[in-house]
């Protein structure tokens, strides 16, 4: 750990206040607060429109969303325990910092969880959702370029930091967050039909990502499921929130260029460049999907993206059947992106494991053939391992 990071963690009350004062001005705070409000309002509206939820389950879901606490910039107050800091001994400073941290933890024992208490400093370049507090945290360091600037066009801010905010909110309803209710208690508050539909839609996303690979290593649709669900919700809610903001501010709908900018900014969130060794390591160890799929796989399943960029129906970025968590569609629809393996020579014809239900004239158990790159529908999957490709 370098000295700067150690100082930030050991003296967080002091460094947080200095960082926020210097890098999170009034304009950023005002715009960020307003943007976060539009994101939450759209998140609630999206839940109100879900037609596959029964009313009792929806009531719990809405109560949880409305009670979700939003934290922006840094803690409103700090509980600090003074301890000596000396220029003479880095080791002694570190020991005192650890003792102080432990003392704070002991003080919290037996106390109710505080949604205003932050786990990480304001200088953290990350945002997070806490199930135990039903609270969202967006540090001041996330309210910087390239995620946010008071000088950016609003469409860019909604597509960048707005998608991150909505992503974190969606974690309250992912494969883990869905088990915490509006009172932050861990219990099953979903009705059996709603839980079954939720699981089927989650399996669609799981199957989608299990069919993707990077540099020869397959993505784990199971390990990345929570983050993928949040990515889906993040983009959808951020785009719709921008439309609501524009209509409330100017009336009507934004220009095509502005609508496209939301999606471009979302894609720029995940721009990176990695060595193949790092890609292979991350795809096998990270709970997030590779960046290229956090962009393209998410956008390909978003109907607003397809409409905004006029993607041809049935194309890779606008498949006929999409994975959608919070919209009424056939729950078992899913997509797999497949291609001929590198060592397959000129062979590009594949038999696909049959769907488990009748679809487009194909009967259960019937095989069908595709060529080259194609989005392949897999319906009724119970596990990503149930499908396979075999050369003809």
Secondary structure, DSSP 8 states (H G I E B T S, - for coil): --HHHHHHHHTHHHHHHHHHHHHS-HHHHHHHHHHHHHHHHHHHHHHHH-SSS-HHHHHHHHHHHHH-EEEEES-SS---------SS-HHHHHHHHHHHHHHHHHHHTTS---TT--SS-TT-S-EEEETTTTEEEEEGGGSSTTT--TTS-HHHHIIIIIHHHHHHHHGGGSTTGGGB-TTS-BS--S-HHHHHHHHHHHHHHHHHHHT-EETTEE--TTTTHHHHHHHHHHHHHHHHHHHHHHHHHTSS---HHHHHHHHHHHHHTT-----HHHHHHHHHH-SS--HHHHHHHHHHT-HHHHHHTT--TTBTTB-SS---SSS-S-TT--EEEE---GGGTT--EEEE---SS-BTTB-TT--EEEESSEEEE--S-S-GGG--EEE-
